[in-house]
Amino acid sequence: MVDVADKQETRREATASGTITMQPATLALLSEGGLPKGDVLATARIAGIQAAKRTHELIPLCHQLPLSKVTLDFRLDEQHSQVEVIASCRLNGRTGVEMEALTAVSVACLTLYDMCKAVDKAMVIGAIQLDTKRGGKSGDYQRGMAAEPTPIVTGNGTTGQVTVGNRCDPDTPCVRVKFLAELRERLGLGELTLPLDNLTTQDVGSLKQALMQRDSRFQRLTEGRVLCAVNQVMALDSTPITADDEVAFFPPVTGG
């Protein structure tokens, strides 16, 4: 086991994803809640969270980590007859959470198989991969990024400060946009970067307009009660944004 005692404690995050492909009729039953074992997605979500917390018991020489956050999201893809599973893990610590995110996805996919196997034993689990990793000495990672650009850091993860990730190009200031919870599932997208040059004015309202011009899916941002936060502070359409900001869109949170 690697000794991490002398490493600096920093904010560590990782996101992984995977898919399980099934018959269209199986996906329809899952979507309608018609499978014999009950609420499939809720069960798989709990299984994935539990797996992330117990990764050190499953993978040899992994450290036991005090995870501060684990999320599991699911996107039903009718076109390809599959469920995409996305897991994100976070902590303030001395080692990364990539294995926790990957384990969460793997166990969630296995749980989906178990919950659906009574009607479809030909399901295929695949494409389990690390999508993003942030924090630590090795820097940030994003799948598909040709090179590691210079990170923009506006804080060290303490209260009121945010680490906002990477510019898409050092010469082209960009704003990082995240889509959270159910909104992420409906859009089929977790995050993107958008050049500030694409905005008429540098505020949230103009950002929404630029996103809608880019893809009709983003019309959802104007529907219902979609909320917005800039650097984890609630924002309005008139709230200004800069290349140093992280903008998040999300549905209202209910319950206690």
Salt bridges, closest charged atoms under 4 A:
GLU9 OE1 - ARG94 NH1 3.83
GLU13 OE2 - ARG11 NH1 3.96
GLU13 OE2 - ARG90 NE 3.79
GLU57 OE1 - ARG54 NH2 2.89
GLU57 OE2 - HIS56 NE2 3.74
ASP77 OD2 - HIS80 ND1 2.78
GLU84 OE1 - ARG75 NE 2.87
ASP114 OD2 - LYS37 NZ 3.21
ASP114 OD1 - LYS117 NZ 2.47
GLU185 OE2 - ARG45 NH2 3.75
GLU191 OE2 - ARG134 NH2 2.69
GLU191 OE2 - ARG176 NE 3.43
ASP215 OD2 - ARG217 NH2 3.08
ASP237 OD1 - LYS208 NZ 2.91
ASP244 OD1 - ARG167 NH2 3.98
GLU246 OE2 - ARG176 NH1 2.90
